[in-house]
Structure formats: structure tokens, C-alpha cells
Amino acid sequence: MSEKTALTPIKYLLFTIPVAMAAGLYAGNEIATQEVAQHQAEALERNTAQDFLISVKVDVPPNMVIESSMVEARQAFANRIEPDLETSLKAVLGKKSKFGLNKGQVVAKADLE
């Protein structure tokens, strides 16, 4: 007669450990791949996002009220715009120039009163 060998609990454990480890490694790899792709997409969005800079079309003397014919908005990469530069026509129009502005100059917040 042949004896039937029963699997003892330790044999079940020895079988399930490699399976659990493989499943964990696979899941960890999938999570890491997704996080890397997300970070790359965020970096691409940060580096290609567009915003506006306000530049002067004509020379503006000191203490002159800025009108729409004197300035224009032009697109620039958002990651290259300094925080002290004006990015909205609404914020510039109707304000006075402190020191005067040269044609082609980008308007900074400190240039306006």
C-alpha cells in the first residue's frame, strides 16, 4: 500500500512565502513605475507651462499713468518668470511709472506706484 503524505503546515508556509514575495515585488514594481511616470508628466507640465509677461511698447516717462497703448502681454515659459515681474495687464493699467520705462522692457512690480 502506498502511503499518502499529508502536507504539514510548515510545508504550506514554505510554499506560500515565495508566492507572497513574488506578488509583493510585482506590486511594488508597478507602483514605482506609475510614480515615475507621474513625476515625469509633472516635470514636463512645469517646464512647458505658459504664462504672460507685460512688456513696454513705447518709452514711458516717470510719473506717467500706464495706458493699454503703452504695454503688451507676451507669452513666456512660466518657470522662467521671476516672481517680481508683472504677469497681468489688469495689474499694470492705470498705475503710474516710478522711474520711467524703456521700450521693450519687462515691467516689474517695483517699477509701478
C-alpha positions as a Markdown table, in Angstrom:
| # | Residue | x | y | z |
|---|---|---|---|---|
| 1 | Met | 0.0 | 0.0 | 0.0 |
| 2 | Ser | 1.2 | 3.4 | -0.7 |
| 3 | Glu | 1.2 | 5.9 | 2.0 |
| 4 | Lys | -0.4 | 9.3 | 1.4 |
| 5 | Thr | 1.8 | 12.0 | 2.6 |
| 6 | Ala | -0.1 | 14.8 | 4.2 |
| 7 | Leu | 1.2 | 18.4 | 3.8 |
| 8 | Thr | 2.1 | 19.7 | 7.2 |
| 9 | Pro | 1.5 | 23.4 | 8.0 |
| 10 | Ile | 5.2 | 24.2 | 7.6 |
| 11 | Lys | 5.1 | 22.8 | 4.0 |
| 12 | Tyr | 2.2 | 25.2 | 3.2 |
| 13 | Leu | 4.2 | 28.1 | 4.7 |
| 14 | Leu | 7.3 | 27.2 | 2.6 |
| 15 | Phe | 5.1 | 27.1 | -0.5 |
| 16 | Thr | 3.3 | 30.4 | 0.2 |
| 17 | Ile | 6.4 | 32.5 | 1.1 |
| 18 | Pro | 7.9 | 32.6 | -2.4 |
| 19 | Val | 4.4 | 33.3 | -3.9 |
| 20 | Ala | 3.8 | 36.2 | -1.5 |
| 21 | Met | 7.3 | 37.6 | -2.1 |
| 22 | Ala | 6.8 | 37.5 | -5.9 |
| 23 | Ala | 3.4 | 39.2 | -5.6 |
| 24 | Gly | 4.9 | 41.9 | -3.4 |
| 25 | Leu | 7.8 | 42.5 | -5.8 |
| 26 | Tyr | 5.4 | 42.7 | -8.8 |
| 27 | Ala | 3.1 | 45.2 | -7.0 |
| 28 | Gly | 6.0 | 47.3 | -5.8 |
| 29 | Asn | 7.4 | 47.5 | -9.3 |
| 30 | Glu | 4.0 | 48.5 | -10.8 |
| 31 | Ile | 3.6 | 51.3 | -8.1 |
| 32 | Ala | 7.1 | 52.5 | -8.7 |
| 33 | Thr | 6.6 | 52.6 | -12.5 |
| 34 | Gln | 3.4 | 54.6 | -12.1 |
| 35 | Glu | 5.0 | 57.1 | -9.7 |
| 36 | Val | 8.0 | 57.7 | -12.0 |
| 37 | Ala | 5.6 | 58.3 | -15.0 |
| 38 | Gln | 3.6 | 60.7 | -12.8 |
| 39 | His | 6.7 | 62.7 | -11.8 |
| 40 | Gln | 7.9 | 62.9 | -15.4 |
| 41 | Ala | 4.5 | 64.2 | -16.5 |
| 42 | Glu | 4.5 | 66.8 | -13.7 |
| 43 | Ala | 8.0 | 67.9 | -14.7 |
| 44 | Leu | 7.0 | 68.2 | -18.3 |
| 45 | Glu | 4.0 | 70.3 | -17.4 |
| 46 | Arg | 6.1 | 72.5 | -15.1 |
| 47 | Asn | 8.7 | 73.1 | -17.8 |
| 48 | Thr | 6.2 | 73.8 | -20.7 |
| 49 | Ala | 3.5 | 75.8 | -18.8 |
| 50 | Gln | 2.9 | 79.2 | -20.4 |
| 51 | Asp | 2.1 | 82.5 | -18.7 |
| 52 | Phe | 2.3 | 86.1 | -19.7 |
| 53 | Leu | 4.9 | 88.9 | -19.2 |
| 54 | Ile | 4.0 | 92.6 | -19.6 |
| 55 | Ser | 6.4 | 94.5 | -21.8 |
| 56 | Val | 6.5 | 98.2 | -22.7 |
| 57 | Lys | 5.8 | 99.1 | -26.4 |
| 58 | Val | 7.0 | 102.8 | -26.2 |
| 59 | Asp | 9.2 | 104.8 | -23.8 |
| 60 | Val | 7.2 | 105.8 | -20.8 |
| 61 | Pro | 8.5 | 108.8 | -18.7 |
| 62 | Pro | 8.4 | 108.8 | -14.9 |
| 63 | Asn | 5.1 | 109.5 | -13.1 |
| 64 | Met | 3.1 | 108.7 | -16.3 |
| 65 | Val | -0.2 | 106.7 | -16.0 |
| 66 | Ile | 0.1 | 103.4 | -17.9 |
| 67 | Glu | -2.4 | 103.0 | -20.7 |
| 68 | Ser | -3.2 | 100.0 | -22.9 |
| 69 | Ser | -1.4 | 101.5 | -25.9 |
| 70 | Met | 1.9 | 101.6 | -24.0 |
| 71 | Val | 2.1 | 97.9 | -22.9 |
| 72 | Glu | 1.5 | 94.5 | -24.3 |
| 73 | Ala | 1.3 | 91.0 | -22.9 |
| 74 | Arg | 3.6 | 88.3 | -24.4 |
| 75 | Gln | 3.8 | 84.7 | -23.7 |
| 76 | Ala | 6.8 | 83.2 | -21.8 |
| 77 | Phe | 7.5 | 79.9 | -20.1 |
| 78 | Ala | 6.2 | 80.0 | -16.5 |
| 79 | Asn | 9.3 | 78.5 | -15.0 |
| 80 | Arg | 11.4 | 81.5 | -16.3 |
| 81 | Ile | 9.2 | 84.2 | -14.9 |
| 82 | Glu | 10.6 | 85.8 | -11.8 |
| 83 | Pro | 8.1 | 86.5 | -9.0 |
| 84 | Asp | 8.7 | 90.2 | -9.1 |
| 85 | Leu | 7.6 | 90.6 | -12.7 |
| 86 | Glu | 4.0 | 91.7 | -13.7 |
| 87 | Thr | 2.0 | 89.0 | -15.5 |
| 88 | Ser | -1.3 | 90.7 | -15.9 |
| 89 | Leu | -2.3 | 93.7 | -17.9 |
| 90 | Lys | -5.1 | 94.4 | -15.4 |
| 91 | Ala | -2.4 | 94.9 | -12.7 |
| 92 | Val | -0.4 | 97.4 | -14.8 |
| 93 | Leu | -3.1 | 99.5 | -16.5 |
| 94 | Gly | -3.9 | 102.8 | -14.6 |
| 95 | Lys | -0.8 | 102.7 | -12.4 |
| 96 | Lys | 2.0 | 105.3 | -12.6 |
| 97 | Ser | 5.5 | 104.5 | -13.6 |
| 98 | Lys | 8.0 | 105.3 | -10.8 |
| 99 | Phe | 11.2 | 105.8 | -12.7 |
| 100 | Gly | 10.2 | 105.6 | -16.4 |
| 101 | Leu | 10.2 | 102.6 | -18.6 |
| 102 | Asn | 12.2 | 101.9 | -21.8 |
| 103 | Lys | 10.7 | 100.4 | -24.9 |
| 104 | Gly | 11.0 | 96.6 | -24.8 |
| 105 | Gln | 11.5 | 96.5 | -21.0 |
| 106 | Val | 9.6 | 93.9 | -19.0 |
| 107 | Val | 7.5 | 95.6 | -16.3 |
| 108 | Ala | 8.4 | 94.7 | -12.7 |
| 109 | Lys | 6.2 | 95.3 | -9.7 |
| 110 | Ala | 8.8 | 97.7 | -8.3 |
| 111 | Asp | 8.5 | 99.9 | -11.5 |
| 112 | Leu | 4.9 | 100.9 | -10.6 |
| 113 | Glu | 3.4 | 103.0 | -7.9 |
